[in-house]
């Protein structure tokens, strides 16, 4: 008497050929094991690399990158992708973006297209550099030296400098109120 045996996978179903279904079951388990919330928490900046040129011409890598929608950056943002610390390099991209300067210093801000605003400069803890692009951008400067470059298209950029004598530099802006050096 001869006994024949057939090897089968422990997970194989008797109605399926051996090996089929095992890969599909593992793939489904892997997909289901990824928490859905992890994707949403990553934020828009997780896969984008951007650069920003400072006032001296140096190209710096952005530490915070916005979206092409209207974004709000601040030190207290609930979204880590838009939460700033002093010294951050912000590439805001498109949209009507806002950067709240409260409690911050040493920011380099590169706005993209849109009517962007740097606000609460009087509540900042130090100066900042900013570059606007297409759009009517508004910059509320700090009591320290700020360097503002309105962009290549002068079309309504405005700088408000409440602190007289702080050596702000403004270039390619249409209106500069109390800016000490308009280039």
Protein Blocks (a to p, Z undefined) as FASTA:
>chain_A
ZZddddddfkbcfkbcehihjlmmmmmmmmmmpcfklmmmnommlmcccddddfkopacd
dfbdcdfbdcdddfkbfblklmccehiacdebgajddddfehiahiacdddedjdddehk
lmpcbdcdddddedjddddddfbdcdddfbjbdghiacddfbghilpacehifbdghiab
aZZ
